Amino acid sequence: MKELPTADALNMCRNLLARGVEDGHISTDYRLVCHCQCNSTESPGRRLYEEIQTWPHFYHIEEEEQ
């Protein structure tokens, strides 16, 4: 909840997303949404959620949309 995964793990996640786009498996205009935005859960954890919000393609879901 309070600590980020390692820098290597975060980089691997970003690289996996980039590779998915590059290989055509993920749309170039994809929206990155965290589990806690869709369900009442702490996943992926507060600190990681804060980090992911700074990534390209992060999608801020408005209250009305939920």
VEXKE-633853 format. One record per residue: x, y, z of N, C-alpha, C in turn. Coordinates in steps of 0.05 Angstrom, whole numbers, plus 5000, padded with zeros to 4 digits. Example, Ala and Ser with C-alpha at 12.3 -4.5 7.8 and 13.67 -1.06 7.14 Angstrom:
BEGIN
<pt n_X="5264" n_Y="4886" n_Z="5156" ca_X="5246" ca_Y="4910" ca_Z="5156" c_X="5264" c_Y="4934" c_Z="5156"/>
<pt n_X="5257" n_Y="4955" n_Z="5142" ca_X="5273" ca_Y="4979" ca_Z="5143" c_X="5258" c_Y="5001" c_Z="5157"/>
This chain:
BEGIN
<pt n_X="5016" n_Y="4976" n_Z="5000" ca_X="5000" ca_Y="5000" ca_Z="5000" c_X="5017" c_Y="5025" c_Z="5000"/>
<pt n_X="5040" n_Y="5025" n_Z="5014" ca_X="5055" ca_Y="5049" ca_Z="5018" c_X="5081" c_Y="5050" c_Z="5001"/>
<pt n_X="5089" n_Y="5028" n_Z="4990" ca_X="5114" ca_Y="5027" ca_Z="4975" c_X="5108" c_Y="5020" c_Z="4946"/>
<pt n_X="5125" n_Y="5031" n_Z="4928" ca_X="5123" ca_Y="5025" ca_Z="4900" c_X="5138" c_Y="4999" c_Z="4895"/>
<pt n_X="5130" n_Y="4985" n_Z="4873" ca_X="5147" ca_Y="4963" ca_Z="4864" c_X="5174" c_Y="4974" c_Z="4856"/>
<pt n_X="5193" n_Y="4957" n_Z="4851" ca_X="5220" ca_Y="4967" ca_Z="4844" c_X="5219" c_Y="4982" c_Z="4818"/>
<pt n_X="5239" n_Y="4999" n_Z="4814" ca_X="5241" ca_Y="5014" ca_Z="4789" c_X="5242" c_Y="4995" c_Z="4765"/>
<pt n_X="5256" n_Y="4972" n_Z="4768" ca_X="5257" ca_Y="4953" ca_Z="4746" c_X="5229" c_Y="4942" c_Z="4739"/>
<pt n_X="5213" n_Y="4936" n_Z="4760" ca_X="5186" ca_Y="4926" ca_Z="4755" c_X="5168" c_Y="4947" c_Z="4741"/>
<pt n_X="5170" n_Y="4972" n_Z="4750" ca_X="5155" ca_Y="4993" ca_Z="4737" c_X="5163" c_Y="4997" c_Z="4708"/>
<pt n_X="5189" n_Y="4996" n_Z="4703" ca_X="5199" ca_Y="4999" ca_Z="4676" c_X="5190" c_Y="4975" c_Z="4658"/>
<pt n_X="5190" n_Y="4952" n_Z="4669" ca_X="5181" ca_Y="4928" ca_Z="4654" c_X="5151" c_Y="4931" c_Z="4647"/>
<pt n_X="5136" n_Y="4941" n_Z="4665" ca_X="5107" ca_Y="4945" ca_Z="4659" c_X="5103" c_Y="4966" c_Z="4636"/>
<pt n_X="5118" n_Y="4988" n_Z="4638" ca_X="5116" ca_Y="5008" ca_Z="4617" c_X="5126" c_Y="4997" c_Z="4590"/>
<pt n_X="5147" n_Y="4981" n_Z="4591" ca_X="5158" ca_Y="4968" ca_Z="4567" c_X="5138" c_Y="4948" c_Z="4555"/>
<pt n_X="5124" n_Y="4933" n_Z="4572" ca_X="5105" ca_Y="4914" ca_Z="4563" c_X="5082" c_Y="4929" c_Z="4549"/>
<pt n_X="5072" n_Y="4951" n_Z="4560" ca_X="5052" ca_Y="4967" ca_Z="4547" c_X="5062" c_Y="4977" c_Z="4520"/>
<pt n_X="5086" n_Y="4988" n_Z="4519" ca_X="5097" ca_Y="4999" ca_Z="4494" c_X="5100" c_Y="4977" c_Z="4473"/>
<pt n_X="5109" n_Y="4953" n_Z="4482" ca_X="5112" ca_Y="4931" ca_Z="4463" c_X="5085" c_Y="4922" c_Z="4452"/>
<pt n_X="5065" n_Y="4921" n_Z="4470" ca_X="5038" ca_Y="4914" ca_Z="4461" c_X="5028" c_Y="4933" c_Z="4440"/>
<pt n_X="5033" n_Y="4959" n_Z="4443" ca_X="5025" ca_Y="4979" ca_Z="4423" c_X="5041" c_Y="4974" c_Z="4397"/>
<pt n_X="5067" n_Y="4972" n_Z="4401" ca_X="5085" ca_Y="4968" ca_Z="4378" c_X="5077" c_Y="4943" c_Z="4361"/>
<pt n_X="5070" n_Y="4922" n_Z="4374" ca_X="5063" ca_Y="4897" ca_Z="4360" c_X="5034" c_Y="4896" c_Z="4351"/>
<pt n_X="5018" n_Y="4917" n_Z="4357" ca_X="4991" ca_Y="4919" ca_Z="4349" c_X="4971" c_Y="4904" c_Z="4366"/>
<pt n_X="4979" n_Y="4895" n_Z="4390" ca_X="4961" ca_Y="4881" ca_Z="4408" c_X="4945" c_Y="4900" c_Z="4425"/>
<pt n_X="4956" n_Y="4924" n_Z="4428" ca_X="4943" ca_Y="4945" ca_Z="4444" c_X="4939" c_Y="4970" c_Z="4426"/>
<pt n_X="4916" n_Y="4982" n_Z="4426" ca_X="4910" ca_Y="5005" ca_Z="4410" c_X="4929" c_Y="5028" c_Z="4418"/>
<pt n_X="4936" n_Y="5045" n_Z="4399" ca_X="4953" ca_Y="5068" ca_Z="4405" c_X="4939" c_Y="5088" c_Z="4423"/>
<pt n_X="4912" n_Y="5088" n_Z="4424" ca_X="4898" ca_Y="5107" ca_Z="4440" c_X="4885" c_Y="5093" c_Z="4465"/>
<pt n_X="4899" n_Y="5072" n_Z="4475" ca_X="4888" ca_Y="5057" ca_Z="4498" c_X="4884" c_Y="5075" c_Z="4522"/>
<pt n_X="4867" n_Y="5066" n_Z="4540" ca_X="4862" ca_Y="5080" ca_Z="4565" c_X="4872" c_Y="5061" c_Z="4588"/>
<pt n_X="4888" n_Y="5072" n_Z="4604" ca_X="4899" ca_Y="5057" ca_Z="4627" c_X="4881" c_Y="5063" c_Z="4651"/>
<pt n_X="4868" n_Y="5042" n_Z="4661" ca_X="4849" ca_Y="5044" ca_Z="4684" c_X="4857" c_Y="5024" c_Z="4705"/>
<pt n_X="4857" n_Y="5033" n_Z="4730" ca_X="4864" ca_Y="5016" ca_Z="4753" c_X="4839" c_Y="5002" c_Z="4764"/>
<pt n_X="4843" n_Y="4979" n_Z="4776" ca_X="4822" ca_Y="4963" ca_Z="4787" c_X="4805" c_Y="4979" c_Z="4807"/>
<pt n_X="4818" n_Y="4995" n_Z="4823" ca_X="4804" ca_Y="5010" ca_Z="4844" c_X="4785" c_Y="5032" c_Z="4832"/>
<pt n_X="4789" n_Y="5038" n_Z="4806" ca_X="4771" ca_Y="5057" ca_Z="4793" c_X="4744" c_Y="5045" c_Z="4785"/>
<pt n_X="4744" n_Y="5018" n_Z="4784" ca_X="4720" ca_Y="5004" ca_Z="4774" c_X="4705" c_Y="4989" c_Z="4797"/>
<pt n_X="4720" n_Y="4982" n_Z="4817" ca_X="4708" ca_Y="4967" ca_Z="4840" c_X="4719" c_Y="4978" c_Z="4866"/>
<pt n_X="4704" n_Y="4972" n_Z="4887" ca_X="4712" ca_Y="4981" ca_Z="4913" c_X="4734" c_Y="4962" c_Z="4924"/>
<pt n_X="4759" n_Y="4970" n_Z="4918" ca_X="4782" ca_Y="4954" ca_Z="4925" c_X="4806" c_Y="4972" c_Z="4928"/>
<pt n_X="4826" n_Y="4962" n_Z="4941" ca_X="4851" ca_Y="4977" ca_Z="4944" c_X="4871" c_Y="4971" c_Z="4922"/>
<pt n_X="4864" n_Y="4953" n_Z="4904" ca_X="4882" ca_Y="4945" ca_Z="4883" c_X="4885" c_Y="4967" c_Z="4862"/>
<pt n_X="4908" n_Y="4975" n_Z="4855" ca_X="4934" ca_Y="4963" ca_Z="4858" c_X="4950" c_Y="4972" c_Z="4883"/>
<pt n_X="4937" n_Y="4985" n_Z="4902" ca_X="4951" ca_Y="4996" ca_Z="4925" c_X="4953" c_Y="5026" c_Z="4921"/>
<pt n_X="4951" n_Y="5041" n_Z="4942" ca_X="4950" ca_Y="5070" ca_Z="4941" c_X="4974" c_Y="5082" c_Z="4928"/>
<pt n_X="4998" n_Y="5074" n_Z="4936" ca_X="5022" ca_Y="5087" ca_Z="4925" c_X="5026" c_Y="5080" c_Z="4895"/>
<pt n_X="5021" n_Y="5055" n_Z="4887" ca_X="5023" ca_Y="5048" ca_Z="4859" c_X="5002" c_Y="5062" c_Z="4843"/>
<pt n_X="4978" n_Y="5065" n_Z="4853" ca_X="4957" ca_Y="5080" ca_Z="4840" c_X="4965" c_Y="5109" c_Z="4835"/>
<pt n_X="4977" n_Y="5122" n_Z="4854" ca_X="4987" ca_Y="5149" ca_Z="4851" c_X="5008" c_Y="5150" c_Z="4829"/>
<pt n_X="5025" n_Y="5130" n_Z="4828" ca_X="5046" ca_Y="5129" ca_Z="4807" c_X="5033" c_Y="5126" c_Z="4779"/>
<pt n_X="5015" n_Y="5107" n_Z="4777" ca_X="5003" ca_Y="5101" ca_Z="4750" c_X="4988" c_Y="5125" c_Z="4740"/>
<pt n_X="4977" n_Y="5142" n_Z="4758" ca_X="4963" ca_Y="5166" ca_Z="4749" c_X="4981" c_Y="5185" c_Z="4734"/>
<pt n_X="5007" n_Y="5183" n_Z="4736" ca_X="5026" ca_Y="5200" ca_Z="4722" c_X="5034" c_Y="5189" c_Z="4695"/>
<pt n_X="5026" n_Y="5164" n_Z="4689" ca_X="5034" ca_Y="5152" ca_Z="4664" c_X="5017" c_Y="5161" c_Z="4641"/>
<pt n_X="5029" n_Y="5161" n_Z="4617" ca_X="5013" ca_Y="5168" ca_Z="4593" c_X="4990" c_Y="5148" c_Z="4591"/>
<pt n_X="4968" n_Y="5157" n_Z="4581" ca_X="4944" ca_Y="5140" ca_Z="4576" c_X="4928" c_Y="5135" c_Z="4601"/>
<pt n_X="4937" n_Y="5144" n_Z="4625" ca_X="4920" ca_Y="5140" ca_Z="4648" c_X="4894" c_Y="5154" c_Z="4643"/>
<pt n_X="4872" n_Y="5141" n_Z="4650" ca_X="4845" ca_Y="5152" ca_Z="4645" c_X="4831" c_Y="5158" c_Z="4672"/>
<pt n_X="4825" n_Y="5184" n_Z="4675" ca_X="4810" ca_Y="5192" ca_Z="4699" c_X="4781" c_Y="5187" c_Z="4695"/>
<pt n_X="4769" n_Y="5169" n_Z="4709" ca_X="4741" ca_Y="5163" ca_Z="4707" c_X="4726" c_Y="5182" c_Z="4725"/>
<pt n_X="4706" n_Y="5195" n_Z="4713" ca_X="4690" ca_Y="5214" ca_Z="4728" c_X="4669" c_Y="5199" c_Z="4744"/>
<pt n_X="4660" n_Y="5210" n_Z="4766" ca_X="4641" ca_Y="5197" ca_Z="4783" c_X="4615" c_Y="5189" c_Z="4768"/>
<pt n_X="4606" n_Y="5205" n_Z="4749" ca_X="4582" ca_Y="5199" ca_Z="4734" c_X="4585" c_Y="5174" c_Z="4717"/>
<pt n_X="4609" n_Y="5169" n_Z="4708" ca_X="4614" ca_Y="5147" ca_Z="4690" c_X="4614" c_Y="5120" c_Z="4704"/>
<pt n_X="4618" n_Y="5120" n_Z="4730" ca_X="4620" ca_Y="5094" ca_Z="4744" c_X="4593" c_Y="5081" c_Z="4749"/>
